Amino acid sequence: MDRSRGEPPLTDDDFETYRQIATGQSPPDGHDVSRLLALRLIDRDPYAPSGYIPGDPRMAVQSLTGGLLGDLEAIVARVSQIPALERLAEHFDPQRLYGGPGSEYLATTAQMNARLGEISAAAHSDFCAVQPGEPADRDPAILRLGVERTRAALQRGVQVRSIYHRSAHEHDQTRDYIHAMIADGAEVRASTLPGPRLVIIDRQHAFVDNHVIKGEGNSGWHLFDRAAVAWARSIFEIFWDHATRWQDIGPATCDPLSERQWRILRELDAGYSQQQVGGRIGLSRRAVDKELATVREALGFKTMYQVMSWYGRAQCPPVG
């Protein structure tokens, strides 16, 4: 490598020295001319030992540029060897696996949706999702976007599997959306089991709710660590195996209770108070009390003790 490329920038004294030499004068006594010589801006005068001959700065620029381009080509060639060197790692300590870079925090719902849309659009093998919450009316435009994304993925040959809460069968908007997905080739199941909201794409990306930063309820995480995504996929498979095929869900056979009312009773049977049940299934305390009042009226009971006693003897509670 040319030594001149390691020289420090020219100083004001260097500019003045070059000006004097270019105009036929001698440089100031004792002035350092090494940078000018290194850049070939001046050369020693073979006929005057103490004199210098000026060089064309444009030639110096060309020489410097050519040298730098050569260095850059050498650097690019060395960088191109990195992938090949990384592939050799599989032969060193082959029993040890490394997960990957980790995860990214997505602070808002908009950021979650944007990243999820970006990764979904590039999906090429499979898309798995768990939507455990009670269904709610959504913006029709957002629902149409979801249908379009699902249809586009299926047309690319992506396998789509989704698990919804059993109560979605009684929610007109969600039911219509699911029927559209199934018509396009998606597989859908329903479950009453509580579980995490989860999306897994191509066994490489997982999207989960935030359980790290307190007070950020609308935030989440995009996981791309190999081990973490594999673990999330195993959780999905557990829920999938215990869920009911959507097409096998028929009209309620345990009237007069709705699916939501059955879920409230299951939570109470599990030992949670009426106040705790609301937070667990996304209802207000007033909504839970109203549902339980409807249950008592439908069953002809006066107290919750009677209701829970009946629940324990019921022959056909809904299964997940």
C-alpha positions as CSV (number, residue, x, y, z in Angstrom):
1,M,0.0,0.0,0.0
2,D,1.2,3.5,-0.9
3,R,2.6,5.2,2.2
4,S,1.1,8.5,1.0
5,R,-2.4,7.2,1.9
6,G,-1.5,7.1,5.5
7,E,-0.2,10.7,5.6
8,P,-2.1,13.2,7.7
9,P,-4.1,16.0,5.9
10,L,-2.1,18.9,4.4
11,T,-1.7,21.9,6.6
12,D,-1.8,25.6,5.8
13,D,2.0,25.6,5.9
14,D,2.0,22.8,3.3
15,F,-0.2,24.8,1.0
16,E,2.1,27.9,1.4
17,T,5.2,25.8,0.7
18,Y,3.7,24.3,-2.4
19,R,2.7,27.8,-3.6
20,Q,6.2,29.0,-3.2
21,I,7.8,26.0,-5.0
22,A,5.2,26.3,-7.8
23,T,6.2,29.9,-8.4
24,G,9.9,29.2,-8.5
25,Q,10.8,30.1,-4.9
26,S,12.5,28.1,-2.3
27,P,10.5,26.6,0.6
28,P,11.0,28.2,4.0
29,D,14.1,26.9,5.9
30,G,13.4,24.0,8.1
31,H,9.9,23.4,6.8
32,D,8.7,19.7,6.7
33,V,8.1,18.8,3.0
34,S,7.6,15.1,3.6
35,R,3.8,15.2,3.0
36,L,4.2,17.0,-0.3
37,L,6.9,14.5,-1.4
38,A,4.7,11.5,-0.3
39,L,1.8,12.8,-2.4
40,R,4.1,13.4,-5.4
41,L,3.1,17.1,-5.3
42,I,6.8,17.9,-5.4
43,D,10.0,16.1,-6.4
44,R,13.6,16.8,-5.5
45,D,15.5,18.7,-8.2
46,P,18.3,16.5,-9.4
47,Y,20.3,19.5,-10.5
48,A,19.8,21.5,-7.4
49,P,20.2,19.4,-4.2
50,S,18.3,21.8,-2.1
51,G,15.7,22.6,-4.7
52,Y,12.3,21.1,-5.6
53,I,10.2,20.7,-8.7
54,P,6.4,21.2,-8.4
55,G,4.1,18.3,-9.6
56,D,0.6,18.6,-11.2
57,P,-2.0,18.2,-8.3
58,R,-4.4,16.6,-10.8
59,M,-1.9,13.8,-11.4
60,A,-1.6,13.4,-7.6
61,V,-5.4,13.1,-7.3
62,Q,-5.5,10.4,-10.0
63,S,-2.7,8.5,-8.4
64,L,-4.3,8.7,-4.9
65,T,-7.7,7.7,-6.3
66,G,-6.3,4.7,-8.2
67,G,-4.5,3.5,-5.1
68,L,-7.7,3.8,-2.9
69,L,-9.8,1.9,-5.5
70,G,-7.2,-0.8,-5.4
71,D,-7.4,-0.9,-1.6
72,L,-11.2,-1.0,-1.8
73,E,-11.2,-3.9,-4.2
74,A,-8.9,-5.8,-1.8
75,I,-11.2,-5.1,1.1
76,V,-14.3,-6.3,-0.8
77,A,-12.5,-9.5,-1.8
78,R,-11.6,-10.2,1.8
79,V,-15.2,-9.4,3.0
80,S,-16.6,-11.8,0.4
81,Q,-14.7,-14.6,2.2
82,I,-16.7,-14.1,5.4
83,P,-19.8,-16.2,4.4
84,A,-17.5,-19.1,3.4
85,L,-15.7,-18.9,6.7
86,E,-18.9,-18.9,8.6
87,R,-20.1,-22.1,6.8
88,L,-17.0,-23.8,8.2
89,A,-18.3,-23.2,11.7
90,E,-20.7,-26.2,11.3
91,H,-17.6,-28.5,11.3
92,F,-16.3,-27.1,14.5
93,D,-18.0,-28.3,17.7
94,P,-20.9,-29.6,15.6
95,Q,-23.0,-30.7,18.5
96,R,-23.4,-27.1,19.7
97,L,-26.2,-25.1,18.2
98,Y,-26.5,-21.3,18.3
99,G,-29.9,-19.7,18.3
100,G,-29.4,-16.4,16.5
101,P,-29.4,-12.7,17.2
102,G,-32.4,-12.7,19.5
103,S,-35.5,-10.4,19.4
104,E,-36.7,-6.8,18.9
105,Y,-39.1,-4.8,21.0
106,L,-42.1,-3.3,19.2
107,A,-43.5,-0.5,21.5
108,T,-46.9,0.1,19.8
109,T,-49.7,-1.8,18.1
110,A,-48.9,0.0,14.9
111,Q,-45.3,-1.2,15.0
112,M,-46.4,-4.7,15.8
113,N,-48.9,-4.7,12.9
114,A,-46.3,-3.2,10.5
115,R,-43.6,-5.8,11.3
116,L,-46.1,-8.6,11.3
117,G,-47.4,-7.5,7.9
118,E,-43.8,-7.3,6.5
119,I,-42.9,-10.8,7.7
120,S,-46.2,-12.3,6.6
121,A,-45.9,-10.9,3.1
122,A,-42.6,-12.8,2.8
123,A,-43.9,-16.1,4.3
124,H,-43.1,-19.1,2.1
125,S,-43.9,-22.2,4.2
126,D,-46.3,-21.9,7.1
127,F,-48.2,-19.4,9.2
128,C,-49.5,-20.4,12.7
129,A,-51.6,-18.2,15.0
130,V,-53.4,-18.4,18.3
131,Q,-56.1,-15.8,19.0
132,P,-57.3,-16.7,22.5
133,G,-59.3,-13.6,23.4
134,E,-63.1,-13.1,23.2
135,P,-64.0,-11.8,19.7
136,A,-64.9,-8.2,19.3
137,D,-66.1,-6.1,16.4
138,R,-63.2,-4.8,14.3
139,D,-62.8,-2.3,11.5
140,P,-64.1,-3.9,8.3
141,A,-61.1,-2.5,6.4
142,I,-58.7,-4.2,8.7
143,L,-60.6,-7.5,8.4
144,R,-60.5,-7.3,4.6
145,L,-56.8,-6.7,4.8
146,G,-56.4,-9.8,6.9
147,V,-58.4,-11.8,4.4
148,E,-56.3,-10.5,1.5
149,R,-53.1,-11.3,3.3
150,T,-54.3,-14.8,4.2
151,R,-55.5,-15.4,0.6
152,A,-52.2,-14.2,-0.8
153,A,-50.2,-16.5,1.5
154,L,-52.3,-19.5,0.6
155,Q,-51.9,-18.7,-3.1
156,R,-48.1,-18.8,-2.6
157,G,-48.5,-22.3,-1.1
158,V,-48.2,-21.2,2.5
159,Q,-49.9,-23.5,5.0
160,V,-52.1,-21.4,7.3
161,R,-53.4,-22.7,10.7
162,S,-55.2,-20.6,13.2
163,I,-56.8,-21.2,16.6
164,Y,-59.6,-19.0,17.8
165,H,-61.6,-19.0,21.0
166,R,-64.7,-21.1,20.9
167,S,-67.0,-18.1,21.4
168,A,-65.9,-16.8,18.0
169,H,-68.5,-19.2,16.6
170,E,-71.2,-17.0,18.0
171,H,-69.7,-13.7,16.8
172,D,-71.0,-12.9,13.3
173,Q,-68.1,-10.8,12.0
174,T,-65.4,-13.1,13.2
175,R,-67.3,-16.2,12.0
176,D,-67.7,-14.7,8.5
177,Y,-64.0,-13.9,8.5
178,I,-63.0,-17.4,9.5
179,H,-65.4,-19.0,6.9
180,A,-63.6,-16.8,4.2
181,M,-60.2,-18.1,5.4
182,I,-61.4,-21.7,5.3
183,A,-62.9,-21.3,1.8
184,D,-59.5,-20.1,0.7
185,G,-57.8,-23.2,2.1
186,A,-56.8,-22.3,5.7
187,E,-57.2,-24.7,8.6
188,V,-59.0,-23.3,11.6
189,R,-59.7,-24.8,15.0
190,A,-61.4,-23.5,18.2
191,S,-60.6,-23.9,21.8
192,T,-61.8,-22.8,25.2
193,L,-58.4,-23.2,26.9
194,P,-56.7,-20.0,28.0
195,G,-53.5,-19.4,26.2
196,P,-51.0,-16.8,24.8
197,R,-51.6,-14.7,21.8
198,L,-49.1,-16.0,19.3
199,V,-48.1,-15.8,15.7
200,I,-45.3,-18.0,14.2
201,I,-44.1,-17.6,10.6
202,D,-41.9,-20.0,8.7
203,R,-40.6,-21.5,11.9
204,Q,-38.2,-18.5,12.0
205,H,-40.3,-15.6,13.4
206,A,-42.6,-15.4,16.4
207,F,-44.7,-12.5,17.6
208,V,-45.8,-12.5,21.3
209,D,-47.2,-10.0,23.8
210,N,-45.0,-7.9,26.0
211,H,-44.1,-9.6,29.3
212,V,-40.9,-7.7,29.9
213,I,-41.7,-4.0,30.2
214,K,-44.4,-3.2,32.8
215,G,-47.2,-0.8,31.8
216,E,-46.8,-1.3,28.1
217,G,-50.0,-3.2,27.3
218,N,-50.1,-2.6,23.6
219,S,-46.5,-3.5,22.9
220,G,-44.9,-6.8,22.0
221,W,-41.9,-8.7,20.8
222,H,-40.7,-10.1,17.5
223,L,-38.6,-13.2,18.3
224,F,-36.1,-14.6,15.8
225,D,-33.9,-16.6,18.1
226,R,-33.9,-20.2,16.8
227,A,-34.5,-21.8,20.2
228,A,-37.2,-19.3,21.3
229,V,-39.2,-19.7,18.0
230,A,-38.9,-23.5,18.2
231,W,-40.3,-23.4,21.8
232,A,-43.2,-21.2,20.7
233,R,-43.9,-23.6,17.9
234,S,-44.1,-26.5,20.3
235,I,-46.7,-24.5,22.4
236,F,-48.8,-23.9,19.3
237,E,-48.8,-27.6,18.5
238,I,-50.0,-28.4,22.0
239,F,-53.0,-26.0,21.6
240,W,-53.6,-27.2,18.1
241,D,-53.8,-30.9,19.2
242,H,-56.3,-30.0,22.0
243,A,-58.5,-27.7,19.8
244,T,-61.7,-28.7,17.9
245,R,-61.9,-28.5,14.1
246,W,-64.0,-25.4,13.2
247,Q,-66.2,-27.4,10.9
248,D,-67.1,-29.8,13.7
249,I,-68.6,-27.1,15.9
250,G,-72.3,-27.2,15.6
251,P,-75.2,-25.4,17.3
252,A,-75.1,-25.2,21.1
253,T,-76.3,-28.5,22.6
254,C,-76.2,-27.4,26.2
255,D,-78.8,-24.6,26.1
256,P,-79.6,-22.3,27.7
257,L,-76.0,-21.2,28.4
258,S,-73.8,-19.4,25.9
259,E,-70.2,-20.1,25.3
260,R,-69.2,-17.0,27.3
261,Q,-71.3,-18.1,30.2
262,W,-69.7,-21.5,30.2
263,R,-66.3,-19.9,30.2
264,I,-67.2,-17.8,33.2
265,L,-68.4,-20.9,35.1
266,R,-65.2,-22.7,34.2
267,E,-63.1,-19.9,35.6
268,L,-65.2,-19.8,38.8
269,D,-64.8,-23.6,39.1
270,A,-61.0,-23.1,38.8
271,G,-61.1,-21.0,42.0
272,Y,-61.1,-17.5,40.6
273,S,-63.4,-14.8,42.1
274,Q,-66.0,-13.0,40.0
275,Q,-63.7,-9.9,40.0
276,Q,-60.7,-12.0,38.8
277,V,-62.7,-13.7,36.1
278,G,-63.4,-10.4,34.3
279,G,-59.7,-9.6,34.0
280,R,-58.8,-13.1,32.8
281,I,-61.3,-13.2,30.0
282,G,-61.4,-9.5,29.0
283,L,-64.8,-8.5,30.5
284,S,-65.7,-5.9,33.1
285,R,-66.9,-6.9,36.5
286,R,-70.4,-5.5,35.6
287,A,-70.5,-7.7,32.4
288,V,-69.5,-10.8,34.5
289,D,-72.3,-10.0,37.0
290,K,-74.8,-9.5,34.2
291,E,-73.9,-12.8,32.6
292,L,-74.2,-14.6,35.9
293,A,-77.6,-13.1,36.6
294,T,-78.7,-14.3,33.2
295,V,-77.4,-17.8,34.0
296,R,-79.3,-17.9,37.3
297,E,-82.5,-16.7,35.5
298,A,-82.1,-19.3,32.7
299,L,-81.5,-22.1,35.1
300,G,-84.2,-21.0,37.6
301,F,-81.8,-20.7,40.5
302,K,-81.5,-18.0,43.1
303,T,-77.9,-18.3,44.2
304,M,-74.5,-19.0,42.7
305,Y,-74.1,-22.0,45.0
306,Q,-77.0,-23.6,43.1
307,V,-75.5,-22.7,39.8
308,M,-72.1,-24.2,40.6
309,S,-73.7,-27.3,42.0
310,W,-75.6,-27.7,38.7
311,Y,-72.3,-27.0,36.8
312,G,-70.6,-29.9,38.6
313,R,-73.3,-32.2,37.5
314,A,-73.7,-30.9,33.9
315,Q,-73.4,-33.6,31.3
316,C,-72.2,-31.6,28.3
317,P,-69.9,-28.7,29.2
318,P,-68.2,-27.4,26.1
319,V,-64.7,-28.8,25.5
320,G,-61.7,-27.0,23.9
